[in-house]
Amino acid sequence: MEFGPRALGSRSIIGDARSPKMQERMNLKIKFRESFRPFAPSALEEKAGEYFEIKGKSPYMLLVAPVRKEKRRQPTEAETRMRGFEKLKIARSEIPAVTHVDYSARVQTVERGINGLFYEVIKKFDEKYKCPVIINTSFNVRGEPIVESPRDAYLCFMRTKMDYLVMENILLEKASQPKTEEDTDWQNQYEPD
């Protein structure tokens, strides 16, 4: 079991940080919480400096760093006039799903020697899409504790709009899974945070 306050890659929900819709989608359809809540980026340690103004390591997602100016997107004139929640939907960088309103991000750097499997996932994403940064959030939904067992992981996967579940060397695709028993009261099991 992973220990500590953050999703460090062992029990995580991951997503494409480049997608302007991913933050909202993950919040509403997976985490079941407000659409504006931010997510943190996990980046290959040796490439984190390409996207963030960060020096050194941040393996525990404890440091906040600005997104580099050359990766930022300036808002249009119409976007600068937006207010309230609409302002939160503006894509602010090349990695909008993890860029906060003030162009900051709570960065986790991932080192091959610490978590080799998670490192390889991000490395393959970088090789395919030329981006060494992904969304990383804890594997749970609003109000529930982080998953502890394969059963917890499977139930969380089936009750949400996640597309795939990876456990060790097993890959499950949602579309190929049998329907689970109807569990209409599962979101009321825990008090919302």
MOCOR-V750521 format. One record per residue. N is the residue number from 1. SS is DSSP state (2 for helix, 1 for strand, 0 for the rest). Layout:
BEGIN
N | SS
N | SS
END
This chain:
BEGIN
1 | 0
2 | 0
3 | 0
4 | 0
5 | 0
6 | 0
7 | 0
8 | 0
9 | 0
10 | 0
11 | 0
12 | 1
13 | 1
14 | 1
15 | 1
16 | 1
17 | 0
18 | 0
19 | 0
20 | 0
21 | 0
22 | 2
23 | 2
24 | 2
25 | 2
26 | 2
27 | 2
28 | 2
29 | 2
30 | 2
31 | 2
32 | 0
33 | 0
34 | 0
35 | 0
36 | 0
37 | 0
38 | 0
39 | 0
40 | 1
41 | 1
42 | 1
43 | 1
44 | 1
45 | 2
46 | 2
47 | 2
48 | 2
49 | 2
50 | 2
51 | 2
52 | 1
53 | 0
54 | 0
55 | 0
56 | 0
57 | 0
58 | 0
59 | 0
60 | 0
61 | 0
62 | 0
63 | 1
64 | 1
65 | 1
66 | 1
67 | 1
68 | 0
69 | 2
70 | 2
71 | 2
72 | 1
73 | 0
74 | 0
75 | 0
76 | 0
77 | 2
78 | 2
79 | 2
80 | 2
81 | 0
82 | 0
83 | 0
84 | 2
85 | 2
86 | 2
87 | 2
88 | 2
89 | 0
90 | 0
91 | 0
92 | 0
93 | 1
94 | 0
95 | 0
96 | 2
97 | 2
98 | 2
99 | 0
100 | 0
101 | 0
102 | 0
103 | 0
104 | 1
105 | 1
106 | 1
107 | 1
108 | 1
109 | 1
110 | 1
111 | 0
112 | 0
113 | 0
114 | 0
115 | 0
116 | 2
117 | 2
118 | 2
119 | 2
120 | 2
121 | 2
122 | 2
123 | 2
124 | 2
125 | 2
126 | 2
127 | 2
128 | 2
129 | 2
130 | 0
131 | 0
132 | 0
133 | 1
134 | 1
135 | 1
136 | 1
137 | 1
138 | 1
139 | 0
140 | 0
141 | 0
142 | 0
143 | 0
144 | 0
145 | 0
146 | 0
147 | 0
148 | 0
149 | 0
150 | 2
151 | 2
152 | 2
153 | 2
154 | 2
155 | 2
156 | 2
157 | 2
158 | 2
159 | 2
160 | 0
161 | 0
162 | 0
163 | 0
164 | 1
165 | 1
166 | 1
167 | 1
168 | 0
169 | 0
170 | 1
171 | 1
172 | 1
173 | 1
174 | 2
175 | 2
176 | 2
177 | 0
178 | 0
179 | 0
180 | 0
181 | 0
182 | 0
183 | 0
184 | 0
185 | 0
186 | 2
187 | 2
188 | 2
189 | 0
190 | 0
191 | 0
192 | 0
193 | 0
END
